[in-house]
Amino acid sequence: MSDVPVEVRGLAKRYGEIVAVDGVDLTIQEGDVYGYLGPNGAGKTTSLRMMLGLIRPTAGAVRLFGRDPQLGVHALDGVAGFVEAPRFYPYMSGRRNLELLAAFDGDSAHGRIDDVLRTVELTGRAGDKVGGYSHGMKQRLGIASALLRDPRLLLLDEPATGLDPAGMRDMRALIRRLADGGMTVVLSSHLMPEVEELCNRVGIIRSGRIVYEGAIADLKRESGSGYRLRTTDDDRALAVCEVQPGVENPSRTPEGIHMSADDATAARLSIALAEAGVGITELARETPTLEDLFFRLTEGDAARQSELEAAPA
């Protein structure tokens, strides 16, 4: 049996003429906090459904610790999570909902109820009806229900969607604790700052296809360095930038001059500006955020979104 938590090869899902997922390849290693990113309608949720065995792929294969999730519940040993919002009986307490779910996994799951309630910080509200829970509490109860299975791999679909800032902070801290405890976490999200803070690797999907998979640090490094320049004479500074070897795409903005350049080029540029009689008031490196890079890789999906929203989930 493979120790690799997730291996996806050539995964595809079609609904008639609509291709929701188109040849996705992913590898998620043990200990990863992996962000699965894409615009609405790009294929994230459909991919997660196939990973959890909830729908059958049109083509390709998924292996979770070497097992095919289509082969039944035993193939999902060590795997848990939820797709879209978790749902519970609103007229029952949080604890009673967990007791019902634990019954599907045997006595060992029942014995973990108190532990998972402590983990998600719901012990004090466990006796309250779920109908009175806030959205954030329901999301945390969803994670508690997944933790009943004592998973090594946790797949979460948009767990922070709809949360207020405090709820997002609590969710972020919870996922960080789980990851620090050795759990592999796959996090589907459109909240780029959250992903950038939590995840070490990402897969970015556009129109059903992966456009990037790898470390966030590598993605930033591959994007190249940029600089923002402000001077005593931006018109003359722009003219110097345009003829300086190594300076690419210099342009004026209200904030100054933006350009692509490496560190050595920026140093030579500062000398050239001084020789031209231009004073530098700011020369600062600009590192693109994950959100910046996400939009570069995924722009153009808006027209596809409405088409896919009409397809079955």
Secondary structure, DSSP 8 states (H G I E B T S, - for coil): ----SEEEEEEEEEETTEEEEEEEEEEE-TT-EEEEE--TTSSHHHHHHHHTTSS--SEEEEEBTTB-GGG-GGGGTTEEEESSS----TTSBHHHHHHHHHTTT-HHHHTTHHHHHHHTT-GGGTTSBGGG--HHHHHHHHHHHHHTT--SEEEEESTTTT--HHHHHHHHHHHHHHHHTT-EEEEEES-HHHHHHH-SEEEEEETTEEEEEEEHHHHHHHT--EEEEEES-HHHHHHHHHHSTT-EEEEEETTEEEEE--HHHHHHHHHHHHHTT--EEEEEEE---HHHHHHHHHTT-HHHHHHHHTS--
